[in-house]
Amino acid sequence: MPQAALSGLDEARRDESSLRRFLNGLPGVDQVGVEQRAAGLATRSIKKASKLWALDTAISMVDLTTLEGADTVGTVRSLCAKARRPDPERPETPQVAAVCVYPDLVATAVEALAGTGIGVASVATAFPSGRSNLDVKLADTKLAVESGATEVDMVIDRGAFLSGRYGAVFDEITAVKQACGDAHLKVILETGELVTYDNVRKASWLALLAGADFIKTSTGKVQPAATLPVTHVMLQAVRDWYTATGELRGVKPAGGIRSAKDAIRYLVAVNEVAGEEWLTPKLFRFGASSLLNDLLLQRRTQLDGHYSGPDYVTVN
Amino acid sequence: MSDTRLAVAKTYKLYIGGKFPRSESGRSYPVNDTRGRFLANVAHASRKDVRDAVVAARKAFPGWSGATAYNRGQVLFRVAEVMEGRREQFVADVRAAEGVQQRRAETLVDAAIDRWVYYAGWTDKLSAVLGAANPVAGPYFSFTVPEPTGVVGVFAPQKSSLLGLVSVLAPVLATGCTAVVVTSADRPLPAVTLAEVLATSDVPGGVVNLLTGRAEELAPWLASHADVNALDLTGVEPSARGELARTAADTVKRLVRVPDQEPDWIATPGLERLRPYLEDKTVWHPMGV
């Protein structure tokens, strides 16, 4: 990132035309390069003690998610029980970072997780499409925050972004950030709908400028969801943000990460692209539901010395 | 231009989840006929191939066990049909692998094809023969049905390359279980041809997974695997079976009783290879007045 572009962060926030100038001035992403680097890092072999460490770290980074129309108070409670104690036969297994639910179920999750230190994340702002007006989106956010959510996962208005109305997206994020109060704000870019890596880079910077604590790849409702190259581009953005401002912001890939092997590949990318200080649940999360069970199975395989099976972990 | 044609050198692959992948380890080993002449290279499966095969078999289990017994019978019969079409190739494979005469090889291949038909017939008769309406002293209708146990790890016989293989594999499928099979180490080629038959017949991918490799290397991993429900140690050295059985007991696997010496597979089998893969489910239903 050229220093000239970074020195203009305050300038970029001034009005819509300077914001557009800043975002359009960002260097383009070398598509072949980033895909090759992502594929190259994915071949790195993590074994034995390092693997066990990586599995435990990955478990502690999971935002255990249920975002189904069929969610009930009961399913959220059982998910919270799993978050508190992922593997009941092995109580030393780390807890997950947070539980992620729809706003109306936040109160249930808060109650079930009281005193555990596990965060409650809520999606908001007309998730997953983001197609509503600002009042509705703010009311959605307010419902989540007032019910006790410690983290809010908002979606950006992809329609506005793709048609070049960056100012509208910026204003919306700042408004939601204000409505969040103390709650952490994760901004979902829905990279599957942004089409190009250049757009992902622009949207990442836009979200960071507007005050996002985390930038998140996807809702999990659109294919393709999280991919390694996209996560690379976003990790570069938070690293450059740190170089420019000294502020640490997080990244959350979500959707499509189902195996422990995939999760470890993401951890390698975090270490190599952003840096070691990002290898913490404060700055890197996995949005996932079925990933946790595979992490637990692989953890058992490492500790028991033989392969385990899905009969030995709780069903989601 | 020369008249002599350069033969296509073959390196066969594994059969996992309906696909033909190379071994994860990248290894292969040469296979010779009984006189020591080179036949082909085959993949040398590793413990991670076992792991992948078990995952594939587990994934295929709900579909295969949930299919109707009639349908399973049709699918197994179809395997016999496709094998019949490739009879000449199987005869040549068995001759090369076992060093037997043409006539004997034909007998063995025919018996192997007939064995599929035999077990195809059993699929929809198992519940009638092994299930029961139980006489109970109370106002209940109590009945027992046999249900497939799950994923079965099979070590195919080392000597009988085709008939022995079919004799241990077909009963697993007839019960509705899915199989991870480690083939004969020195005589794997008929099994490779069988994999090609299975891939082009109606058997769903993952129901049968065929690994070519060394039983003594793979057996501990399959015996200790917590997601395997039953084990057939036919192709394992008798001296190693005790330790493997103890390992398998940790996760309460069904173990097939096998004789120390490989039997003559020609004889028509009975129920002994079907029973171990079936669990009895008994239902008590209150009877109203």
Interface residues (C-beta under 8 A of the other chain):
Chain A: D304 G305 H306 Y307 S308 G309 P310 D311 Y312
Chain B: R51 V54 R58 W221 S224 H225 A226 D227 V228
